[in-house]
Amino acid sequence: MDLLLAGVLALLAIAAATAFAPKLGVAAPLLLVLVGLGVGLLPVVPAFEIDPEWILAGVLPPLLYSAAVSMPAMEFRRDFGAISGLSVVLVVVTSVLLGLLFAWLIPDLGIPAGIALGAIVSPTDAVATSIVKRLGVSPRVVAMLDGESLLNDASALVLLRSAIAGIAATVSLWSVAGSFVYSVVLAAVIGIVIGWLNLRLRARVMNPTVNTVISFTMPFLASIPAEHFGASGLVAAVVAGLITGRGAAKFLSPQHRLSDAQNWRTVELVLEGAVFLIMGLELTAIVDDVETAHSGAWHAAGLAAIALAATILIRAAYVAPLFAGLARRARRAEAVREFIRTKQQTHPGAAIPVHPKASPAQAERVRSMFRRRVADIDYYLDERLGWREGTIVVWAGMRGVVTLAAAQTLPSDTPNRSLLVFIAFLVAIGSLLIQGGTLPWLVRWVMPARDPEDGAAERRELRRLLQSAAMAEVAGSEDPAIRAMAERMRAAWQLSNQEGAGDDADEELAEVEGADASAEPATPAVPVPGEAEQRRLVDPERVRQLRLRMIRAQRDALLDARDEGRFSAAALSAALEDLDAEQISIELKAIE
């Protein structure tokens, strides 16, 4: 009964923190840490400790899987080089440098144990960096931080295992490198297979509730086999999520995707909140242990402050040349774009190198690859990265749940174990409180406000794409009434696309687009131009089916545009959500 009561109170605390944190101007994770710490200090609350395997194997896979599903695949591909550098190179460099620092600051610790602690505090956290998403930061920065936090866990945990083995002098540099490559490659293969099977299986399940239940098992179906074969379960869960997110719009129905999104948001809220509550609750017992076995909590706090400052400085030293290289890449991309534009103006079509003997399908693939390359160049130039974005990337590299869970996996016979765990806890909590607490202020200080009209041109172009796809679907109809309705729709769209189109255009467009939503009996159709004597009744079911075909054509056009990278992930996601909502509405009205 006590455990049930504690669970209910924890859920209420998570809900309250999520609801009131925006009003207090504090991120919900930070508030939950403080709540957990306050509860842990109460004399009636016993010492609290949770097996770290519950977090590593039970909490992190679904959290990382859910984050990977919503990760923009195109942005991830475009900055994969930078993301992999932050996820692997920076983790290794940070772990080694911090290991040397800890070995110097803590007597009798040793370099292997120091590197183990460095590996614990080196990875950034997907939960912690979620704070950035609500601050209006550049989508490219958000994608880069998300990608880093999804992949760096594997680097840190593989390095941690190797460092623990190194404490017993049973590891070599080559074995560490081989273990890392094996762990990541095998996990990626397992993740790809599980993601592919996930999409094919769930495409055949019609019940949205059953479909969502199956989706809850996917991160574990990816992580458990990977861990069994000695690979990274977290990487497997992330790759499965990336594959699922990439193909969801093609294989899963709108009802299934909507059900997934709603239920996974609830799961994320509960798991994230529980982790940060646990962080605060466990701190009290660790402090008591450090006070008893070592030179006191204040000494450990000083070491943690040095470690936190060192992680920030090392990150800044790595990010500065990284962003300088990305800036040079953008300048080269600008030169390439100017060359392509000049080529197209002087020799239209000559800038796309298609072999004269290529089949139509091969030629289209070449053109698609070319359009993707041009879209990549536009992306690098429209989302330039400078010192402002670099400052945010450095300061947003917060530590969180991975650091806490990894610290508790240290063997019980590790020298100075309680001290190392306490330092890791303080680094994570200090990172969240200091960096997370000041990040909104920093963003407002270094980043200019984004112009709300920046995306207006993109939205107009996206609207024209959708309209063209819809018109192409009805172009071959032989039904005069359907053609008449299509003409009305075309006229309404043209009116709404005009500069300065007002409410009349919006009302006309809503009237025409909503004609198929009516479930009333057949009504007189729109007069066919020049054939007024052929007035006829339009079957609502036929119109409904036509509109569903148009929505499918529009969705295919959006997915093609996504593959070519022609629009931002945010604009494409919003357009897909609108189509999903319209399709669900039409299908529900057909059932009534």
Secondary structure as a PSIPRED ss2 file (coil, helix, strand):
# PSIPRED VFORMAT (PSIPRED V4.0)

   1 M C   1.000  0.000  0.000
   2 D H   0.000  1.000  0.000
   3 L H   0.000  1.000  0.000
   4 L H   0.000  1.000  0.000
   5 L H   0.000  1.000  0.000
   6 A H   0.000  1.000  0.000
   7 G H   0.000  1.000  0.000
   8 V H   0.000  1.000  0.000
   9 L H   0.000  1.000  0.000
  10 A H   0.000  1.000  0.000
  11 L H   0.000  1.000  0.000
  12 L H   0.000  1.000  0.000
  13 A H   0.000  1.000  0.000
  14 I H   0.000  1.000  0.000
  15 A H   0.000  1.000  0.000
  16 A H   0.000  1.000  0.000
  17 A H   0.000  1.000  0.000
  18 T H   0.000  1.000  0.000
  19 A H   0.000  1.000  0.000
  20 F H   0.000  1.000  0.000
  21 A H   0.000  1.000  0.000
  22 P H   0.000  1.000  0.000
  23 K H   0.000  1.000  0.000
  24 L H   0.000  1.000  0.000
  25 G C   1.000  0.000  0.000
  26 V C   1.000  0.000  0.000
  27 A C   1.000  0.000  0.000
  28 A H   0.000  1.000  0.000
  29 P H   0.000  1.000  0.000
  30 L H   0.000  1.000  0.000
  31 L H   0.000  1.000  0.000
  32 L H   0.000  1.000  0.000
  33 V H   0.000  1.000  0.000
  34 L H   0.000  1.000  0.000
  35 V H   0.000  1.000  0.000
  36 G H   0.000  1.000  0.000
  37 L H   0.000  1.000  0.000
  38 G H   0.000  1.000  0.000
  39 V H   0.000  1.000  0.000
  40 G H   0.000  1.000  0.000
  41 L C   1.000  0.000  0.000
  42 L C   1.000  0.000  0.000
  43 P C   1.000  0.000  0.000
  44 V C   1.000  0.000  0.000
  45 V C   1.000  0.000  0.000
  46 P C   1.000  0.000  0.000
  47 A C   1.000  0.000  0.000
  48 F C   1.000  0.000  0.000
  49 E C   1.000  0.000  0.000
  50 I C   1.000  0.000  0.000
  51 D C   1.000  0.000  0.000
  52 P H   0.000  1.000  0.000
  53 E H   0.000  1.000  0.000
  54 W H   0.000  1.000  0.000
  55 I H   0.000  1.000  0.000
  56 L H   0.000  1.000  0.000
  57 A H   0.000  1.000  0.000
  58 G H   0.000  1.000  0.000
  59 V H   0.000  1.000  0.000
  60 L H   0.000  1.000  0.000
  61 P H   0.000  1.000  0.000
  62 P H   0.000  1.000  0.000
  63 L H   0.000  1.000  0.000
  64 L H   0.000  1.000  0.000
  65 Y H   0.000  1.000  0.000
  66 S H   0.000  1.000  0.000
  67 A H   0.000  1.000  0.000
  68 A H   0.000  1.000  0.000
  69 V H   0.000  1.000  0.000
  70 S C   1.000  0.000  0.000
  71 M C   1.000  0.000  0.000
  72 P C   1.000  0.000  0.000
  73 A H   0.000  1.000  0.000
  74 M H   0.000  1.000  0.000
  75 E H   0.000  1.000  0.000
  76 F H   0.000  1.000  0.000
  77 R H   0.000  1.000  0.000
  78 R H   0.000  1.000  0.000
  79 D C   1.000  0.000  0.000
  80 F H   0.000  1.000  0.000
  81 G H   0.000  1.000  0.000
  82 A H   0.000  1.000  0.000
  83 I H   0.000  1.000  0.000
  84 S H   0.000  1.000  0.000
  85 G H   0.000  1.000  0.000
  86 L H   0.000  1.000  0.000
  87 S H   0.000  1.000  0.000
  88 V H   0.000  1.000  0.000
  89 V H   0.000  1.000  0.000
  90 L H   0.000  1.000  0.000
  91 V H   0.000  1.000  0.000
  92 V H   0.000  1.000  0.000
  93 V H   0.000  1.000  0.000
  94 T H   0.000  1.000  0.000
  95 S H   0.000  1.000  0.000
  96 V H   0.000  1.000  0.000
  97 L H   0.000  1.000  0.000
  98 L H   0.000  1.000  0.000
  99 G H   0.000  1.000  0.000
 100 L H   0.000  1.000  0.000
 101 L H   0.000  1.000  0.000
 102 F H   0.000  1.000  0.000
 103 A H   0.000  1.000  0.000
 104 W H   0.000  1.000  0.000
 105 L H   0.000  1.000  0.000
 106 I C   1.000  0.000  0.000
 107 P C   1.000  0.000  0.000
 108 D C   1.000  0.000  0.000
 109 L C   1.000  0.000  0.000
 110 G C   1.000  0.000  0.000
 111 I H   0.000  1.000  0.000
 112 P H   0.000  1.000  0.000
 113 A H   0.000  1.000  0.000
 114 G H   0.000  1.000  0.000
 115 I H   0.000  1.000  0.000
 116 A H   0.000  1.000  0.000
 117 L H   0.000  1.000  0.000
 118 G H   0.000  1.000  0.000
 119 A H   0.000  1.000  0.000
 120 I H   0.000  1.000  0.000
 121 V H   0.000  1.000  0.000
 122 S C   1.000  0.000  0.000
 123 P C   1.000  0.000  0.000
 124 T C   1.000  0.000  0.000
 125 D C   1.000  0.000  0.000
 126 A C   1.000  0.000  0.000
 127 V C   1.000  0.000  0.000
 128 A H   0.000  1.000  0.000
 129 T H   0.000  1.000  0.000
 130 S H   0.000  1.000  0.000
 131 I H   0.000  1.000  0.000
 132 V H   0.000  1.000  0.000
 133 K H   0.000  1.000  0.000
 134 R H   0.000  1.000  0.000
 135 L H   0.000  1.000  0.000
 136 G C   1.000  0.000  0.000
 137 V C   1.000  0.000  0.000
 138 S C   1.000  0.000  0.000
 139 P H   0.000  1.000  0.000
 140 R H   0.000  1.000  0.000
 141 V H   0.000  1.000  0.000
 142 V H   0.000  1.000  0.000
 143 A H   0.000  1.000  0.000
 144 M H   0.000  1.000  0.000
 145 L H   0.000  1.000  0.000
 146 D H   0.000  1.000  0.000
 147 G H   0.000  1.000  0.000
 148 E H   0.000  1.000  0.000
 149 S H   0.000  1.000  0.000
 150 L H   0.000  1.000  0.000
 151 L H   0.000  1.000  0.000
 152 N H   0.000  1.000  0.000
 153 D H   0.000  1.000  0.000
 154 A H   0.000  1.000  0.000
 155 S H   0.000  1.000  0.000
 156 A H   0.000  1.000  0.000
 157 L H   0.000  1.000  0.000
 158 V H   0.000  1.000  0.000
 159 L H   0.000  1.000  0.000
 160 L H   0.000  1.000  0.000
 161 R H   0.000  1.000  0.000
 162 S H   0.000  1.000  0.000
 163 A H   0.000  1.000  0.000
 164 I H   0.000  1.000  0.000
 165 A H   0.000  1.000  0.000
 166 G H   0.000  1.000  0.000
 167 I H   0.000  1.000  0.000
 168 A C   1.000  0.000  0.000
 169 A C   1.000  0.000  0.000
 170 T C   1.000  0.000  0.000
 171 V C   1.000  0.000  0.000
 172 S C   1.000  0.000  0.000
 173 L H   0.000  1.000  0.000
 174 W H   0.000  1.000  0.000
 175 S H   0.000  1.000  0.000
 176 V H   0.000  1.000  0.000
 177 A H   0.000  1.000  0.000
 178 G H   0.000  1.000  0.000
 179 S H   0.000  1.000  0.000
 180 F H   0.000  1.000  0.000
 181 V H   0.000  1.000  0.000
 182 Y H   0.000  1.000  0.000
 183 S H   0.000  1.000  0.000
 184 V H   0.000  1.000  0.000
 185 V H   0.000  1.000  0.000
 186 L H   0.000  1.000  0.000
 187 A H   0.000  1.000  0.000
 188 A H   0.000  1.000  0.000
 189 V H   0.000  1.000  0.000
 190 I H   0.000  1.000  0.000
 191 G H   0.000  1.000  0.000
 192 I H   0.000  1.000  0.000
 193 V H   0.000  1.000  0.000
 194 I H   0.000  1.000  0.000
 195 G H   0.000  1.000  0.000
 196 W H   0.000  1.000  0.000
 197 L H   0.000  1.000  0.000
 198 N H   0.000  1.000  0.000
 199 L H   0.000  1.000  0.000
 200 R H   0.000  1.000  0.000
 201 L H   0.000  1.000  0.000
 202 R H   0.000  1.000  0.000
 203 A C   1.000  0.000  0.000
 204 R C   1.000  0.000  0.000
 205 V C   1.000  0.000  0.000
 206 M C   1.000  0.000  0.000
 207 N C   1.000  0.000  0.000
 208 P H   0.000  1.000  0.000
 209 T H   0.000  1.000  0.000
 210 V H   0.000  1.000  0.000
 211 N H   0.000  1.000  0.000
 212 T H   0.000  1.000  0.000
 213 V H   0.000  1.000  0.000
 214 I H   0.000  1.000  0.000
 215 S H   0.000  1.000  0.000
 216 F H   0.000  1.000  0.000
 217 T H   0.000  1.000  0.000
 218 M H   0.000  1.000  0.000
 219 P H   0.000  1.000  0.000
 220 F H   0.000  1.000  0.000
 221 L H   0.000  1.000  0.000
 222 A H   0.000  1.000  0.000
 223 S H   0.000  1.000  0.000
 224 I H   0.000  1.000  0.000
 225 P H   0.000  1.000  0.000
 226 A H   0.000  1.000  0.000
 227 E H   0.000  1.000  0.000
 228 H H   0.000  1.000  0.000
 229 F C   1.000  0.000  0.000
 230 G C   1.000  0.000  0.000
 231 A C   1.000  0.000  0.000
 232 S C   1.000  0.000  0.000
 233 G H   0.000  1.000  0.000
 234 L H   0.000  1.000  0.000
 235 V H   0.000  1.000  0.000
 236 A H   0.000  1.000  0.000
 237 A H   0.000  1.000  0.000
 238 V H   0.000  1.000  0.000
 239 V H   0.000  1.000  0.000
 240 A H   0.000  1.000  0.000
 241 G H   0.000  1.000  0.000
 242 L H   0.000  1.000  0.000
 243 I H   0.000  1.000  0.000
 244 T H   0.000  1.000  0.000
 245 G H   0.000  1.000  0.000
 246 R H   0.000  1.000  0.000
 247 G H   0.000  1.000  0.000
 248 A H   0.000  1.000  0.000
 249 A H   0.000  1.000  0.000
 250 K H   0.000  1.000  0.000
 251 F H   0.000  1.000  0.000
 252 L C   1.000  0.000  0.000
 253 S C   1.000  0.000  0.000
 254 P H   0.000  1.000  0.000
 255 Q H   0.000  1.000  0.000
 256 H H   0.000  1.000  0.000
 257 R H   0.000  1.000  0.000
 258 L H   0.000  1.000  0.000
 259 S H   0.000  1.000  0.000
 260 D H   0.000  1.000  0.000
 261 A H   0.000  1.000  0.000
 262 Q H   0.000  1.000  0.000
 263 N H   0.000  1.000  0.000
 264 W H   0.000  1.000  0.000
 265 R H   0.000  1.000  0.000
 266 T H   0.000  1.000  0.000
 267 V H   0.000  1.000  0.000
 268 E H   0.000  1.000  0.000
 269 L H   0.000  1.000  0.000
 270 V H   0.000  1.000  0.000
 271 L H   0.000  1.000  0.000
 272 E H   0.000  1.000  0.000
 273 G H   0.000  1.000  0.000
 274 A H   0.000  1.000  0.000
 275 V H   0.000  1.000  0.000
 276 F H   0.000  1.000  0.000
 277 L H   0.000  1.000  0.000
 278 I H   0.000  1.000  0.000
 279 M H   0.000  1.000  0.000
 280 G H   0.000  1.000  0.000
 281 L H   0.000  1.000  0.000
 282 E H   0.000  1.000  0.000
 283 L H   0.000  1.000  0.000
 284 T H   0.000  1.000  0.000
 285 A H   0.000  1.000  0.000
 286 I H   0.000  1.000  0.000
 287 V H   0.000  1.000  0.000
 288 D H   0.000  1.000  0.000
 289 D H   0.000  1.000  0.000
 290 V H   0.000  1.000  0.000
 291 E H   0.000  1.000  0.000
 292 T H   0.000  1.000  0.000
 293 A H   0.000  1.000  0.000
 294 H C   1.000  0.000  0.000
 295 S C   1.000  0.000  0.000
 296 G C   1.000  0.000  0.000
 297 A H   0.000  1.000  0.000
 298 W H   0.000  1.000  0.000
 299 H H   0.000  1.000  0.000
 300 A H   0.000  1.000  0.000
 301 A H   0.000  1.000  0.000
 302 G H   0.000  1.000  0.000
 303 L H   0.000  1.000  0.000
 304 A H   0.000  1.000  0.000
 305 A H   0.000  1.000  0.000
 306 I H   0.000  1.000  0.000
 307 A H   0.000  1.000  0.000
 308 L H   0.000  1.000  0.000
 309 A H   0.000  1.000  0.000
 310 A H   0.000  1.000  0.000
 311 T H   0.000  1.000  0.000
 312 I H   0.000  1.000  0.000
 313 L H   0.000  1.000  0.000
 314 I H   0.000  1.000  0.000
 315 R H   0.000  1.000  0.000
 316 A H   0.000  1.000  0.000
 317 A H   0.000  1.000  0.000
 318 Y H   0.000  1.000  0.000
 319 V H   0.000  1.000  0.000
 320 A H   0.000  1.000  0.000
 321 P H   0.000  1.000  0.000
 322 L H   0.000  1.000  0.000
 323 F H   0.000  1.000  0.000
 324 A H   0.000  1.000  0.000
 325 G H   0.000  1.000  0.000
 326 L H   0.000  1.000  0.000
 327 A H   0.000  1.000  0.000
 328 R H   0.000  1.000  0.000
 329 R H   0.000  1.000  0.000
 330 A H   0.000  1.000  0.000
 331 R H   0.000  1.000  0.000
 332 R H   0.000  1.000  0.000
 333 A H   0.000  1.000  0.000
 334 E H   0.000  1.000  0.000
 335 A H   0.000  1.000  0.000
 336 V H   0.000  1.000  0.000
 337 R H   0.000  1.000  0.000
 338 E H   0.000  1.000  0.000
 339 F H   0.000  1.000  0.000
 340 I H   0.000  1.000  0.000
 341 R H   0.000  1.000  0.000
 342 T H   0.000  1.000  0.000
 343 K H   0.000  1.000  0.000
 344 Q H   0.000  1.000  0.000
 345 Q H   0.000  1.000  0.000
 346 T H   0.000  1.000  0.000
 347 H C   1.000  0.000  0.000
 348 P C   1.000  0.000  0.000
 349 G C   1.000  0.000  0.000
 350 A C   1.000  0.000  0.000
 351 A C   1.000  0.000  0.000
 352 I C   1.000  0.000  0.000
 353 P C   1.000  0.000  0.000
 354 V C   1.000  0.000  0.000
 355 H C   1.000  0.000  0.000
 356 P C   1.000  0.000  0.000
 357 K C   1.000  0.000  0.000
 358 A C   1.000  0.000  0.000
 359 S C   1.000  0.000  0.000
 360 P H   0.000  1.000  0.000
 361 A H   0.000  1.000  0.000
 362 Q H   0.000  1.000  0.000
 363 A H   0.000  1.000  0.000
 364 E H   0.000  1.000  0.000
 365 R H   0.000  1.000  0.000
 366 V H   0.000  1.000  0.000
 367 R H   0.000  1.000  0.000
 368 S H   0.000  1.000  0.000
 369 M H   0.000  1.000  0.000
 370 F H   0.000  1.000  0.000
 371 R H   0.000  1.000  0.000
 372 R H   0.000  1.000  0.000
 373 R H   0.000  1.000  0.000
 374 V H   0.000  1.000  0.000
 375 A H   0.000  1.000  0.000
 376 D H   0.000  1.000  0.000
 377 I H   0.000  1.000  0.000
 378 D H   0.000  1.000  0.000
 379 Y H   0.000  1.000  0.000
 380 Y H   0.000  1.000  0.000
 381 L H   0.000  1.000  0.000
 382 D H   0.000  1.000  0.000
 383 E C   1.000  0.000  0.000
 384 R C   1.000  0.000  0.000
 385 L C   1.000  0.000  0.000
 386 G C   1.000  0.000  0.000
 387 W H   0.000  1.000  0.000
 388 R H   0.000  1.000  0.000
 389 E H   0.000  1.000  0.000
 390 G H   0.000  1.000  0.000
 391 T H   0.000  1.000  0.000
 392 I H   0.000  1.000  0.000
 393 V H   0.000  1.000  0.000
 394 V H   0.000  1.000  0.000
 395 W H   0.000  1.000  0.000
 396 A C   1.000  0.000  0.000
 397 G C   1.000  0.000  0.000
 398 M C   1.000  0.000  0.000
 399 R C   1.000  0.000  0.000
 400 G C   1.000  0.000  0.000
 401 V H   0.000  1.000  0.000
 402 V H   0.000  1.000  0.000
 403 T H   0.000  1.000  0.000
 404 L H   0.000  1.000  0.000
 405 A H   0.000  1.000  0.000
 406 A H   0.000  1.000  0.000
 407 A H   0.000  1.000  0.000
 408 Q C   1.000  0.000  0.000
 409 T C   1.000  0.000  0.000
 410 L C   1.000  0.000  0.000
 411 P C   1.000  0.000  0.000
 412 S C   1.000  0.000  0.000
 413 D C   1.000  0.000  0.000
 414 T C   1.000  0.000  0.000
 415 P C   1.000  0.000  0.000
 416 N C   1.000  0.000  0.000
 417 R H   0.000  1.000  0.000
 418 S H   0.000  1.000  0.000
 419 L H   0.000  1.000  0.000
 420 L H   0.000  1.000  0.000
 421 V H   0.000  1.000  0.000
 422 F H   0.000  1.000  0.000
 423 I H   0.000  1.000  0.000
 424 A H   0.000  1.000  0.000
 425 F H   0.000  1.000  0.000
 426 L H   0.000  1.000  0.000
 427 V H   0.000  1.000  0.000
 428 A H   0.000  1.000  0.000
 429 I H   0.000  1.000  0.000
 430 G H   0.000  1.000  0.000
 431 S H   0.000  1.000  0.000
 432 L H   0.000  1.000  0.000
 433 L H   0.000  1.000  0.000
 434 I H   0.000  1.000  0.000
 435 Q H   0.000  1.000  0.000
 436 G H   0.000  1.000  0.000
 437 G H   0.000  1.000  0.000
 438 T H   0.000  1.000  0.000
 439 L H   0.000  1.000  0.000
 440 P H   0.000  1.000  0.000
 441 W H   0.000  1.000  0.000
 442 L H   0.000  1.000  0.000
 443 V H   0.000  1.000  0.000
 444 R H   0.000  1.000  0.000
 445 W H   0.000  1.000  0.000
 446 V H   0.000  1.000  0.000
 447 M C   1.000  0.000  0.000
 448 P C   1.000  0.000  0.000
 449 A C   1.000  0.000  0.000
 450 R C   1.000  0.000  0.000
 451 D C   1.000  0.000  0.000
 452 P H   0.000  1.000  0.000
 453 E H   0.000  1.000  0.000
 454 D H   0.000  1.000  0.000
 455 G H   0.000  1.000  0.000
 456 A H   0.000  1.000  0.000
 457 A H   0.000  1.000  0.000
 458 E H   0.000  1.000  0.000
 459 R H   0.000  1.000  0.000
 460 R H   0.000  1.000  0.000
 461 E H   0.000  1.000  0.000
 462 L H   0.000  1.000  0.000
 463 R H   0.000  1.000  0.000
 464 R H   0.000  1.000  0.000
 465 L H   0.000  1.000  0.000
 466 L H   0.000  1.000  0.000
 467 Q H   0.000  1.000  0.000
 468 S H   0.000  1.000  0.000
 469 A H   0.000  1.000  0.000
 470 A H   0.000  1.000  0.000
 471 M H   0.000  1.000  0.000
 472 A H   0.000  1.000  0.000
 473 E H   0.000  1.000  0.000
 474 V H   0.000  1.000  0.000
 475 A C   1.000  0.000  0.000
 476 G C   1.000  0.000  0.000
 477 S C   1.000  0.000  0.000
 478 E C   1.000  0.000  0.000
 479 D C   1.000  0.000  0.000
 480 P H   0.000  1.000  0.000
 481 A H   0.000  1.000  0.000
 482 I H   0.000  1.000  0.000
 483 R H   0.000  1.000  0.000
 484 A H   0.000  1.000  0.000
 485 M H   0.000  1.000  0.000
 486 A H   0.000  1.000  0.000
 487 E H   0.000  1.000  0.000
 488 R H   0.000  1.000  0.000
 489 M H   0.000  1.000  0.000
 490 R H   0.000  1.000  0.000
 491 A H   0.000  1.000  0.000
 492 A H   0.000  1.000  0.000
 493 W H   0.000  1.000  0.000
 494 Q H   0.000  1.000  0.000
 495 L H   0.000  1.000  0.000
 496 S H   0.000  1.000  0.000
 497 N H   0.000  1.000  0.000
 498 Q C   1.000  0.000  0.000
 499 E C   1.000  0.000  0.000
 500 G C   1.000  0.000  0.000
 501 A C   1.000  0.000  0.000
 502 G C   1.000  0.000  0.000
 503 D H   0.000  1.000  0.000
 504 D H   0.000  1.000  0.000
 505 A H   0.000  1.000  0.000
 506 D H   0.000  1.000  0.000
 507 E H   0.000  1.000  0.000
 508 E H   0.000  1.000  0.000
 509 L H   0.000  1.000  0.000
 510 A H   0.000  1.000  0.000
 511 E H   0.000  1.000  0.000
 512 V H   0.000  1.000  0.000
 513 E H   0.000  1.000  0.000
 514 G C   1.000  0.000  0.000
 515 A H   0.000  1.000  0.000
 516 D H   0.000  1.000  0.000
 517 A H   0.000  1.000  0.000
 518 S C   1.000  0.000  0.000
 519 A C   1.000  0.000  0.000
 520 E C   1.000  0.000  0.000
 521 P C   1.000  0.000  0.000
 522 A C   1.000  0.000  0.000
 523 T E   0.000  0.000  1.000
 524 P E   0.000  0.000  1.000
 525 A C   1.000  0.000  0.000
 526 V C   1.000  0.000  0.000
 527 P C   1.000  0.000  0.000
 528 V C   1.000  0.000  0.000
 529 P C   1.000  0.000  0.000
 530 G C   1.000  0.000  0.000
 531 E C   1.000  0.000  0.000
 532 A H   0.000  1.000  0.000
 533 E H   0.000  1.000  0.000
 534 Q H   0.000  1.000  0.000
 535 R C   1.000  0.000  0.000
 536 R C   1.000  0.000  0.000
 537 L E   0.000  0.000  1.000
 538 V E   0.000  0.000  1.000
 539 D C   1.000  0.000  0.000
 540 P H   0.000  1.000  0.000
 541 E H   0.000  1.000  0.000
 542 R H   0.000  1.000  0.000
 543 V H   0.000  1.000  0.000
 544 R H   0.000  1.000  0.000
 545 Q H   0.000  1.000  0.000
 546 L H   0.000  1.000  0.000
 547 R H   0.000  1.000  0.000
 548 L H   0.000  1.000  0.000
 549 R H   0.000  1.000  0.000
 550 M H   0.000  1.000  0.000
 551 I H   0.000  1.000  0.000
 552 R H   0.000  1.000  0.000
 553 A H   0.000  1.000  0.000
 554 Q H   0.000  1.000  0.000
 555 R H   0.000  1.000  0.000
 556 D H   0.000  1.000  0.000
 557 A H   0.000  1.000  0.000
 558 L H   0.000  1.000  0.000
 559 L H   0.000  1.000  0.000
 560 D H   0.000  1.000  0.000
 561 A H   0.000  1.000  0.000
 562 R H   0.000  1.000  0.000
 563 D H   0.000  1.000  0.000
 564 E H   0.000  1.000  0.000
 565 G C   1.000  0.000  0.000
 566 R C   1.000  0.000  0.000
 567 F C   1.000  0.000  0.000
 568 S C   1.000  0.000  0.000
 569 A H   0.000  1.000  0.000
 570 A H   0.000  1.000  0.000
 571 A H   0.000  1.000  0.000
 572 L H   0.000  1.000  0.000
 573 S H   0.000  1.000  0.000
 574 A H   0.000  1.000  0.000
 575 A H   0.000  1.000  0.000
 576 L H   0.000  1.000  0.000
 577 E H   0.000  1.000  0.000
 578 D H   0.000  1.000  0.000
 579 L H   0.000  1.000  0.000
 580 D H   0.000  1.000  0.000
 581 A H   0.000  1.000  0.000
 582 E H   0.000  1.000  0.000
 583 Q H   0.000  1.000  0.000
 584 I H   0.000  1.000  0.000
 585 S H   0.000  1.000  0.000
 586 I H   0.000  1.000  0.000
 587 E H   0.000  1.000  0.000
 588 L H   0.000  1.000  0.000
 589 K H   0.000  1.000  0.000
 590 A H   0.000  1.000  0.000
 591 I H   0.000  1.000  0.000
 592 E C   1.000  0.000  0.000
